[in-house]
Amino acid sequence: MIEKPSVGEAFELEWFKSSYSSSGDGNDCVEVAKALDAVCIRDSKDLQGPRLAVAPAAWAGFVAYAALAGR
């Protein structure tokens, strides 16, 4: 049986926080990392917790929607 590594197991992801994500508490935000074929999202308060992986096109659509909603 061949098992594919889950997102983040094959290599170390480089996580970053959006400057818009903070609500005054520097630890209260969402972090994002680029993987080979996905964009990964996690809660900065739970670094070892669950991660969401979405296709780059889905992430781009979300960011575009969020930018319009924030106006």
Order of alpha helices (4+ residues) and beta strands (2+ residues): beta-beta-beta-beta-alpha
